[in-house]
Amino acid sequence: MKALPRTRSLPALLLAVLALVLATPYAPGASADTSVSAIARALRQGPVYVDPAARDQLSAADADTLAARIKDADKPLFIAVLPAGYPTANLFGGLRAATGVTGLYGIRLGDRFDARADSSVMSVTARQNLVRSVQGEDAKAQLADFTDRALANMGGHAPRSWGGPAGGGGVSGTALITTAAILVAAGAGAYTLVRRNRRRREEEQRAALERLRVVVDEDITAFGEELDRLDFHPSEPGADDAMRADYERALDAYETAKQRMTTARRPEEVRPVTEALEDGRFSLAQLAARRAHRPLPERRPPCFFDPRHGPSVTDATWTPPGGAPRQVPVCAADATRLADGRDPVVREVDTDWGRRPYWDAGPAYGPWAGGYFGGGLLPGLLVGTMLGGLMAAPAYGADYGTGYGDFGGYGSGGYEGGDVSGTDFAPGDFGGGFGDGGGFDGGGDGGGDFGGGF
């Protein structure tokens, strides 16, 4: 009879062991030869994945701590810790496609570390600098430093599948009743505070819009003067249908910009205005090329230093004061100035500290610049500048609108970090080899920056 209890306890013991395995928070469904799909499934449920074969690199407690920090920050940061022999061919691209979530992906593979990100979350330059800053550290310190620095500089929000900030366990009925009583007692005061904050925010937005209106009105006036100087008449000798269409698009853009600026009530509503002006200037560039019997220009963003200079003709290296070098689109005149070692002609605007370049003038100019440059281009151009830093702050999007949150190319719609986009992402953001810029894939998007490969 004593054997019977042991016989009945065997299934219960097996179930307990199975439940313990399934409850392991940092490697659900994993094995020593975990597939990319399994890693992706785990990352959709939580920000940190540790392969069973790599548990000596990061303990369960450290993984939980890291995951809690990421969840509390509400950022789309994904961390995977894999064994040294894990296959690396198309590792980042495959993981991003399988996860289907825009974000920043960091992978510790053996004693090597690398990361990739959607451009809407972090620019290539910022991501490369971030990876470089944590090279050579042990796993725990490296992943902690990478996480802290990434959370302070990346955009986007955590995916809903994570279930919100960590540490939110069950709430007792007593706590709910107490909370409800406190909320009822404080309701009138909270309502007053909300109204006061709303009025203050609206006043700040109005002030930002009025400051921004001066710059946009200058742009509209400058574009109108360009139309006048063009001195084109649809019935003039030599004019054809293509020229007339270019001219009509330019006129439409001029009227659209004026109308949209008249109706703008918030800073983010300025972006369609500068988008219209950018379209109009490109139409004028096409018209000028047709009249002079030159090849038509390619569609490029406007000159970074002053969009009134018109469409850029090339990219040039520029280093802001105290910042890192980066490639910016420039007009022919500024390209010549930079090549000669002279300063470009920079668009300056009024600030409380006097005239300053627009990228050092404050948060209201984000939507203005976003309309001209759009897509994932702007964060890379502005990283390290005052406006770039303000745009990365979570409060910026709520108060002013991102002005640059497109996913992909110039002017295209898209996704913010943390959103589910499936396989709709730019392959270049996740391409190249793994580790030290070189790689297993025979490529890399920054070989010179990281020096050599494996």
Secondary structure by P-SEA (a helix, b strand, c coil): ccaaaaaaaaaaaaaaaaaaaaaccccccccccccaaaaaaaaaaccccccccccccccaaaaaaaaaaaaaaccbbbbbbbcccccccaaaaaaaaaacccbbbbbbcccccccccccccccaaaaaaaaaacccccaaaaaaaaaaaaaacbbbbcccccccccccccccaaaaaaaaaaaaaaaaaaaaaaaaaaaaaaaaaaaaaaaaaaaaaaaaaaaaaaaaaaccccccccccaaaaaaaaaaaaaaaaaaaaaaaccccccaaaaaaaaaaaaaaaaaaaaaaacccccccccccccccccccccbbbbbbcccbbbbbbbbcaaaaaaaaaccccbbbbbbccccccccccccccaaaaaaaacccaaaaaaccccaaaaaaacaaaaacccccccccccccccccccccccccccccccccccccccccccccccccccccccc
